[in-house]
Amino acid sequence: MKNTVILKSIAYFMLLVAMVLISAGVYFYTDENKFLDKCRLISCRITDITEPTRGDAILTFREVNGNYPPFKYNVHYDASEDDLDYKVNEIHEVYYYEKDVSKSEIKDLMINHETSVILFMIGIVCFIDFPTMLFVAGLQKKKIQSTQSAQVGLSESDRKSIISE
């Protein structure tokens, strides 16, 4: 019986963790959107790619219409697994932040909302764990009860009839 109490406690703790993580994800998502609202969405062409070290690339972007000065964007990637996903002359939408061009970002869900997406994913996993652990605790409790009934010499139906009376 002690194991089932521990499993139920862990299950409710996972539910609490899930609610905290999902709430934090919502907070960070709205905070990241506030920043993106301050940016201008412009179309830019990659004019140059330099890679001082493998896994760290510097992309030079120029706005397609030439209305904004060129700017550099740093990209870090795992060189042991992937090649750089960007090529010269590709056109990308960029959130251009005029006050500090170094904070400009390429329009991409994982780049623009990295923190909130990670928090959501971990929160969803914890949320899925909650009913699973309750189910396992129920199975564990049923197994313990049937073992105790067998030790006393009562069948499951006899035990249920005694309890109901």
Secondary structure, 3 states (H helix, E strand, C coil): CHHHHHHHHHHHHHHHHHHHHHHHHHHHHHHHHHHHHHCEEEEEEEEEEEEEECCEEEEEEEECCCCCCCEEEEEECCCCCCCCCCCCCCEEEEEECCCCHHHCEECCHHHHCHHHHHHHHHHHHHHHHHHHHHHHHHHHHHHHHHHHHHHHCCCHHHHHHHHHC
